[in-house]
Amino acid sequence: RTDEQLYEASQKDETSFGSQNLEGLRMLRSLINPLEQAYLRHFEVAFDGLQRRVDADAILPSDLSLVQMEEMEDLVASELIAEALVRAFGPGLEMIDRRFARMVGVLALPPGQNPLSASSIAHGMRVGLEGLVLGPNVRVLLFKNYERELIDQLGAMLDEVNTMLAAAGIMPELGVPRPALRPRPQPQAPGSAVADGTVATWHKQPGDAV
């Protein structure tokens, strides 16, 4: 989706020479594989940590203790996504957290040890983008589209995870919440900051899920 939006925006530029949108599209296409690999690795590490805790009560360190100033905008974007996920899927997320805690024999998991917490899911994009040189307009589009896809798709995944855990005998008394269907976010209106290639920071827009 971000690729398509950047391409459409570049077609509206008066010239392809020096086009911020076209350059962002080229960079995104060249870096999409390392972004995807880092994103998937984020969850592999988180689940490995949970498994180690199940097996040996190990402690999974958090990767959010130190944040460089240049990463602040990505961090803020991730926190806003996490808040949106809690608002949309709070009961399902809480049930998974309680069930994972039961699996490792504690009342509650310490922050950073639940691979399917709102924070862990939201920060997946930030972790995937670490070390990648992409323009601010591209990063904003990636975060916005990531949030839209999560709001649209995550509820079914959480329902499936809770169903499997309950079927395995892990706190079946909690049941399985079914989040209310949410309307799909509307496409960004023509003439917006993204189409003009002027977006440089993460901020709320009318109609955004956050």
N, C-alpha and C positions, 0 to 999 in steps of 0.2 A: 504493500500500500504506500509506504513512504517513497519507494522507487517511482511509482506511478505519479504521485503528487509532485515530486521534484521534476519529473519529465514534463508534466503538463505545465508547471510553472515556468520551466525553461523555454517552452514554446511561446510563451507570452512576452519573453524578454525581447527588447528591441534588437539586440545583437547577441550572438553566441560568444563573442569575444569578451572575456572578463565576466561572464555571467556567473553570479554566485550560485544560482540554482543548478546550472549545468556542471560546474566544478564540484558542487556537493554531490551530484548524482554520480559522477565519475569516481569520486573518493569512496562513496558508499558501496558501489559495486566492487571496487577493488578490495574493500575491507570486510565484506559481508561474511566471508568464511571464518576469519579469526573472531569476529563478533559473535557468531553463532556458537563457535567452539567454547569461547570463554563463558558465554551464557549457560550452556549445558554443563560446563565444568563447575560452575557456581553451585548448581543443584546436586551434582555428583558429590562434591566435597561436603555439602550440608547433610546429605543422606548417609554418606560414609561416617560422618561424625555421629549422627544419631545411632547408626548400627554399632559403632564402637562404644557408645554409652550403654546401649542395650547389653552388649557383650561384657564390658568391663568397667562401666560407670566412668568412662573417660570424659574429659571436658573439652568441648569444641570451642576454640577461641573465636571471638567476634572479629570481623574484618572492618568494623566501623569505628574502632577506637581512635584512630588518627585520620584526619581528613585534611588534605591539602587545600589551600584556599581556592586554587583553580578548579577544584572538583565540587565547590560548594553548590553551584547551580544544579549539577546532576544529583547531588544529595537532596537538595530541596525538592526537585522533581520527584525523586523516589519516595520521599516522605509524604508528599501529596497523594501519590498513587496508593501508598499503604493506607492512608486515611480513607480514601475512596473505597478500597477493598473491605475495610472494616465496616464501613457504613452499609455496603451492599451485601456482604456475606459474613457478617459477624458471628451468627450462631454456628454456621458450618465450620468456620475457622476455629472457634472456641472448642467445638467438639473434637476436632482433630488434635488440638493442643492438649486437651485433657487425656485423650486416648494415647498419644505418644508419651505423655508423662507416666501413664499407667504402665506402658511397656517397659520403661526404664526404672520403675519403682519409686517415683517421686510424686509429690502432690502437684508440682508445677515445674515446667521446664524453665531453666534460666534463659534470659534473652539471648538470642542467637543460636540456640540449640534445636529449634524447631524448623526443619527445612521447608515446611509448608505454612509458616506464619505469614501474615500479611506483609511484614517487613522483609522477610527473605524473598518472597515472590516479587515484591515491588523493586527490591534492589538488584534483581537479576539483570535488568537492562543496564544499570549503572556499572555493575561488575563486567558485563560484556563489553562496555565501551571503554574501560580502563586501558590507557595506552594507545588508543586509536585516535588518529588525527582527523576529526570531522568538524566541519563548520558548525557554528551555533545553530543556524537554521535547520541543518540536518538532525542535530541532536534533539532539538525541540520537537520536530516531527516524529522522531523515533519514540520519544517518551509519550507523546500524545496518542500515537497509534497503539503503543503498547498498552496504555491504560484502557483505550477503547476495546481492544481485543480481550483483555482480561475481564472487563465488566460484562462483555458479551459471552465469554466462554467458560470462565472459571467456576461458575456455580455448578455446572454439570460435573466438572472434575472433582470438586469438593464432595458433591453428593456421592460420586462413585467411590472415592477414598473412604468416606465414612461408612458406606454400605459394606465394603470389603472388611474394614476393621471390626464392624459390628458382627459380621458373619463369622469372623475369626474368634469371636468371644471376647473382644476387648470393649468393655463397657457397653454392651448391647442395650442396656436400659436407657442410654442417652437418646436412642433413636437416630433418625436421619432427617435433618431439616431440608426442606426444599425451598431455596430462595425464590422469591417472586420474580416473574419474568420482567426484565427491564427493557425499555425501548432502545433500539440500536442508535448510537449517536448520529446526528445528522452530519453530512459532509460539510466541510468548511466553505463558507460563502465566497464567491468570486470577489477579488479585490482585497482579500484579507492580507494580513502582514506576511503570511507564509508565501502566498502567490506573488507578492511584490518582492520577495527575497530580503525582507528587512527584519525578520524575526531574529532576535539575538539572545533573548532570555526566556525562561519558563515563567508563564504567568497565566492566570485564569482568563478565559474568554467566555462571553455569553454562550450558554448552551453546553459548556464543557461538563464532563462528568464530575470533575472535582469541584 
